[in-house]
Amino acid sequence: MKRHLGVLCCVFSILSFTVISWKPASAIKSGHRMGKPFAPRELLEKYIDNIYESAHLQESGLSFNVFKKALTGFINLKSKEKIAQNSSVLTVVDYTKSSREKRMWIVDVLNKSMILNTWVAHGHGSGKEMAKRFSNKVDSHQSSLGFYLTDDVYYGDNGRSLRLNGLDEGFNSNARKRAIVVHAAAYVGPDMVELEGRMGRSFGCPAVPPDVADEVIDTIKEGTVMFINGNSMRYHSKYLDESMAANFVASDANGAYTASL
């Protein structure tokens, strides 16, 4: 009898623990926490963190704060219908990192995965190993910070290239006048780092290694977002408005942003 009572007590304890510990997935997927809605800023943070972790971006060297800025702008551009609602590719370039490091990331936001992590050049007017100066001026040969939309592919002096449209007035809005484009360059890649101790430099273009240039261009062409980050006290952008991004995520009727939380 005692043995039966012991077994029953054990079963009851397991069932009790299961009931207490169980939390329905729908409570999270609908943007709720145990029946209490998440605040918009909280939802935004969870959404960004979810992609950052799922795509293993920390392991690849991309800072969370830089990715947060890039994705905030991506969301705000969607909210303003600057990019197609089915567009899910986001390119991040971080010029706070040494040119000896891979500092371009292409991320599939929808599938929460990193497509590519590679080297990228900065303008020779911006500095040697590190990019320290940035400009929107024609003939400055400096890199320009901010948000861009990719455009069409063409063949120019640097071969197959991808045009960029700068979206931040005063910071990269002269990108078309300056012919700031994505193109292949023999001075970009690990061989140049080994030879010179740093990456070669462009006239301001985010030039990439020849062996991945076509993959980069084909992946990000025709209306995807690129964000170029750098050390600058001057840079600011309306697309970095976290409140606007948070409210858009929280009001998403289709659940595209909260479904994966």
C-alpha positions in Angstrom: 0.0 0.0 0.0 2.8 2.4 0.9 4.5 1.6 -2.4 1.3 2.5 -4.3 0.9 5.7 -2.4 4.5 6.6 -3.2 4.0 6.1 -6.9 0.8 8.2 -6.9 2.6 11.0 -5.0 5.4 11.0 -7.6 3.0 11.1 -10.5 1.0 13.9 -8.9 4.2 15.9 -8.3 5.3 15.6 -12.0 1.9 16.6 -13.3 1.8 19.6 -10.9 5.3 20.8 -12.0 4.2 20.4 -15.7 1.1 22.5 -15.3 2.9 25.2 -13.3 5.8 25.4 -15.8 3.9 25.2 -19.1 3.6 28.5 -21.0 1.6 28.4 -24.2 3.6 29.4 -27.3 0.7 31.5 -28.5 1.2 33.9 -25.6 4.6 34.7 -27.0 3.7 34.6 -30.6 0.9 37.1 -30.2 3.3 39.5 -28.5 2.1 38.7 -24.9 3.9 37.6 -21.8 1.8 35.4 -19.6 -1.3 37.3 -20.7 0.3 40.8 -20.5 1.2 42.5 -23.7 4.8 43.5 -24.4 5.5 47.2 -24.7 6.4 48.3 -28.3 10.1 49.0 -27.3 10.3 45.6 -25.6 8.9 43.9 -28.8 11.4 45.7 -31.0 14.3 44.7 -28.7 13.1 41.0 -28.7 12.7 41.0 -32.5 16.2 42.4 -33.1 17.7 40.1 -30.4 16.0 37.0 -31.9 17.5 37.6 -35.4 20.9 38.5 -34.0 21.1 35.3 -32.0 19.5 33.0 -34.7 21.9 34.3 -37.4 24.9 33.9 -35.0 26.0 37.5 -35.7 27.9 37.9 -32.5 30.1 34.9 -33.4 30.8 36.5 -36.8 32.0 39.7 -35.1 29.0 42.0 -35.8 28.2 44.2 -32.7 24.7 44.0 -31.4 24.4 47.8 -31.3 25.5 48.2 -34.9 23.0 45.5 -36.0 20.3 47.2 -33.9 20.8 50.5 -35.8 20.8 48.7 -39.2 17.6 46.8 -38.4 15.9 49.8 -36.9 16.5 51.6 -40.2 15.4 48.6 -42.2 12.0 48.5 -40.3 11.5 52.2 -40.6 12.1 52.1 -44.4 9.5 49.3 -44.6 7.1 51.4 -42.6 7.6 54.3 -45.0 7.2 51.9 -48.0 10.6 52.8 -49.3 11.3 49.1 -49.8 9.1 46.2 -50.9 7.3 44.5 -48.1 8.7 41.1 -49.2 12.3 42.4 -49.2 14.2 40.7 -46.5 17.9 41.3 -47.3 19.9 43.7 -45.1 23.6 44.6 -45.7 25.6 46.0 -42.8 29.1 47.5 -43.2 30.9 48.5 -40.0 33.8 50.9 -40.6 34.5 51.1 -36.9 36.4 47.8 -37.5 39.9 47.5 -38.9 40.2 46.9 -42.6 42.1 43.7 -41.6 38.8 42.2 -40.6 35.7 41.0 -42.4 33.3 43.9 -41.9 30.5 43.4 -44.3 27.5 41.2 -43.4 24.5 40.3 -45.6 21.6 39.1 -43.5 18.3 37.5 -44.5 16.0 39.1 -41.9 13.0 36.9 -42.7 14.9 33.6 -42.4 17.1 34.9 -39.5 20.3 33.8 -41.2 23.6 35.3 -42.3 24.1 34.9 -46.1 27.7 36.2 -46.3 30.4 37.8 -44.2 33.3 39.3 -46.2 35.9 42.0 -46.5 35.1 45.5 -47.8 37.2 48.5 -48.6 36.8 52.1 -47.5 37.8 55.3 -49.3 41.5 56.3 -49.2 40.5 59.7 -48.0 38.9 58.2 -44.9 42.2 56.7 -43.5 44.6 53.9 -43.9 43.8 50.7 -41.8 40.9 52.4 -40.0 38.2 54.6 -41.6 38.3 57.8 -39.5 36.9 60.5 -41.8 33.6 60.5 -43.8 32.2 62.8 -46.4 29.4 63.4 -48.8 31.4 65.7 -51.0 32.3 65.0 -54.6 36.0 64.1 -55.1 36.6 63.7 -51.4 37.5 60.0 -52.0 36.0 59.4 -48.5 33.4 56.8 -47.5 29.9 58.0 -46.7 27.9 56.8 -43.7 24.2 56.0 -43.5 21.4 54.1 -45.2 21.3 53.2 -48.9 19.0 51.5 -51.3 20.6 49.3 -53.9 19.7 49.9 -57.5 20.6 48.5 -60.9 23.6 46.6 -62.1 25.8 48.0 -64.9 29.2 47.6 -66.4 31.7 50.4 -65.8 35.4 51.0 -65.3 35.5 48.5 -62.5 33.5 45.8 -64.3 30.2 44.6 -63.1 28.9 47.1 -60.5 25.9 47.9 -58.4 24.6 51.4 -58.1 23.6 52.8 -54.6 21.2 55.5 -53.7 22.0 57.4 -50.5 19.0 58.1 -48.3 20.5 60.3 -45.6 20.6 63.9 -46.8 23.9 65.6 -46.1 25.7 62.3 -45.4 25.4 60.0 -48.4 22.9 61.8 -50.7 25.6 62.5 -53.3 26.2 58.8 -53.8 25.0 58.8 -57.4 27.0 62.0 -58.3 30.1 60.4 -56.7 29.6 57.1 -58.5 29.6 55.3 -55.1 28.9 51.7 -56.1 29.6 48.1 -55.1 32.2 46.5 -57.3 35.0 44.0 -57.3 38.6 45.1 -56.5 41.8 43.1 -56.5 43.0 45.2 -53.6 40.3 43.7 -51.3 40.7 40.4 -49.6 43.0 38.4 -47.3 46.0 38.4 -49.7 46.1 42.2 -49.5 46.0 42.1 -45.7 48.9 39.6 -45.7 50.9 41.7 -48.2 50.2 45.3 -46.9 49.0 44.7 -43.4 45.7 46.3 -44.3 43.1 46.4 -47.0 43.5 48.4 -50.2 41.3 51.5 -50.5 38.8 52.8 -53.0 37.6 56.3 -54.1 34.8 55.9 -51.5 33.1 52.7 -52.8 32.4 49.7 -50.6 34.5 47.5 -52.9 34.5 43.8 -52.2 36.8 40.8 -53.1 36.6 39.6 -56.8 35.7 36.0 -55.8 32.5 37.1 -54.0 31.6 40.2 -56.0 29.0 38.6 -58.2 27.4 36.8 -55.2 27.2 40.1 -53.3 25.8 42.0 -56.2 23.2 39.4 -57.1 22.1 39.0 -53.5 21.6 42.7 -52.7 20.7 44.3 -56.0 17.4 46.0 -56.9 16.1 47.7 -53.8 17.6 46.2 -50.7 18.9 48.1 -47.7 22.5 48.8 -46.9 23.7 50.5 -43.7 27.2 51.8 -43.4 28.3 52.5 -39.8 31.3 54.4 -38.6 32.8 56.5 -35.8 31.2 59.9 -36.3 29.7 62.3 -33.8 28.0 64.2 -36.7 26.0 61.4 -38.2 22.3 61.2 -37.5 19.4 59.8 -39.4 15.6 59.9 -39.2 15.6 56.2 -39.9 17.3 55.5 -36.6 14.1 56.5 -34.7 13.5 53.5 -32.4 10.0 54.7 -31.3 8.8 54.7 -34.9 10.2 51.3 -35.5 8.8 49.9 -32.2 5.3 51.2 -33.0 5.4 49.7 -36.5 6.5 46.3 -35.1 3.8 46.5 -32.4 1.0 47.4 -34.8 2.0 44.8 -37.4 -1.4 43.2 -38.3 0.1 40.2 -40.1 2.3 39.1 -37.2 5.5 39.2 -39.4 7.5 40.7 -36.6 5.9 39.0 -33.5 5.4 35.5 -34.9 8.9 34.4 -34.3 9.2 35.8 -30.7 
